[in-house]
Amino acid sequence: MFTKKKILAFIMMGILAITAIGCSSQTVAAPDEEGVGTSVEEAGQLVVYSARNERFVQALLDKFSEETGIEVLSLHGANPLQILEEKNNVRADIFISNDLGALGYLHMEGLLQGSNPEGIETIPVDFRADDNAYFAISARSRGFIYNKDLITEEEMPKSIEDLFDANWAEVENGYAITRGGNGGMIGHVSALRYQWGDEKTTDWITAIKENAAGIYEGHGDIRRAVGAGEHAFGLVNNYYFHQQLVEPQNNNVAFIYLDQGEGQMGVVANAAGVGLVKGGPNADNGAIFLEWLLLPENQVAFVGESLEQLINSQYGAVYPAEVESKIINFSDLKVQDMPIKELGNYFEDTKALIEDSGLDLDLK
């Protein structure tokens, strides 16, 4: 029988030092194969850095701790470059990213460890590293959420290239984008570099910086602002549209999947993912976490469906029927032909290009 172990908060002090706060002396028992309890001291700890919003991750970490007796120390809002900065004093065991490009970059830098966890075959090969050092755990596409009280579908831009046109700054309440350092924005710009090259991509970044009516910290801020009528539309990941639909108010929104026409490049796709940090202090527990995460019920707990379901069927989370009916099957979309694993090759230079183009990586 499992008892819940409190997930400890830990903070960053000095140069990314992590201190666990309020350790409980309570012993949490997890049964071994013979049903004999293992104390939390024996089960040990797991240090998870996550770039994702806490509300997308913490419930999953709580579940893992409850079921295994392993104490989880979690740092939410982590930057992937923290893993690079700590390479000579490794603190994290697991890194959860908003963007496969960040994981690919860390892997190229030799900071992630290859493995062969049980269940890895459930992740399509295009969505994992060749040595399984990282793999995707949720897929998404990019597009425009828009407020139907302010603009019609016919009036909306249908291609990402349309944002070159300064006239979009003239629509009622304008449009919104995220800061340049947002994981979704970095992945999107990397995809544009792959498609267009750096010169055209730089011009596009300059255009949206100058013409956007609002630059926000994250996509949740954008979908709420669009829902409230503060902006006509905004560039987000598709599931933020689904989230706004279930709000009790400000839910008169719709979504444009971009570049679906003949001769257009197709929608930009990306994925959140998880990587095993090389040399982590709790490597065995990191491997346990990956295998636990790959169990079908835990994939569902994380995103509502397994990744294979997300890619081959409806790739949102579990929503009410009226929302499910508005989710487009991934297989029905025209998708850009950039292999997702290519994102890691662009990550570092993309951040530099964004900043050089004048779009701040962070809100000042």
C-alpha positions, 0 to 999 in steps of 0.5 A: 500500500502506498502513502503519499510522500510530500514533494519537496520544493527547492530553490535556486540560490547562488549559481543554480544551487538547489536546496531541498526545503522542509524534508519530512522524517516520515518513511514512505514504503513502496513494495518490492517484487516480494511485497516487502516495503522499501523505505524512502531512504533506500528508494532515494531521490530524483531531481527533475528540472522542468522547463514546462509550466508547473501545472503540466508536470507536478501532478505527474511527479506527485504520482511517480513519488506516490507509486515508487516511494522515490522523493522528487525534487523539482525545479520548474521553469528551468532553462535548458542552458542550466544543464550546460552550466552545471556540466561540471557539477551535475545536479539534475537527473531528468530534464523535461523540455517544452521543445525537442530542439533544446533536448537535441542541443543538450544531446549534441553537447554530450549532456544526455545519456543514451538508454534503452528503457522498457516501453520505448517502442511506443514512441515513434522513431521520428520522435526520439533520439537514435540512442533514446537519450531523449524522447517526445511526450506530447506533440503539438502544432502552431497556429493562430487562436482568434476571437470571433467577436473581433475577426472572422475566419475569412479575415484571418491570416492563413499563412505564417508569411502573412505576418510580414504584412504590416497591415496586420498591425491595423486590425482591431486590437492587433495580434500577440506573440510570445517573447523570443525565449519561449520554447515554442517560439524558438522551435518555430523560428528554427523551423522557419530557418530550415524552410527559408534560411536565416535572412528571410527568417530574420526579416520575419522576426523583425516584422512581428516585433514591430507589428505585434500589439502585445509580446507575452511571457507565455502562450497561456497569457496570449490565449486568455488575452485573445479570449478577453478581446484584448487582441484579435488573434495570437500565435500559440500551440494548438492545445491553448485553443482547446484550453480556452474553449473550456473556460467558463467565459471568454471562450468565443474563439477559433483556431487557424492551422497555418499554411495548409494551402497548395504550395504552402509549407504546412503547419509547424510541429514540435513536441515536449520531451524528456531527457536523461541527464548524463552523470546525474546524482540519481541515475538509477532512479532516472532510469526508473522514471523513464520506464514509469513514464512510458507506461501507457497509463502514465503517458495518458496521465501526462497529456491525456493520450499516449504520444502514438495516439497524439500523433496518429489521432487527436493530439489534444488532451481529454476534453469535453465532447464539444471541444473534442469535436473541434480538434483536428487529427494530426493525420489530416494536417499538412505538416512541414517536412522538417524532421523534428530531431533536426531542431537540436541542430538549430537551437543555439543559433536560433536563440542568437538570431532571435536576439540579434533581430531585436526580439528579447529572449526575456521580458524586460 
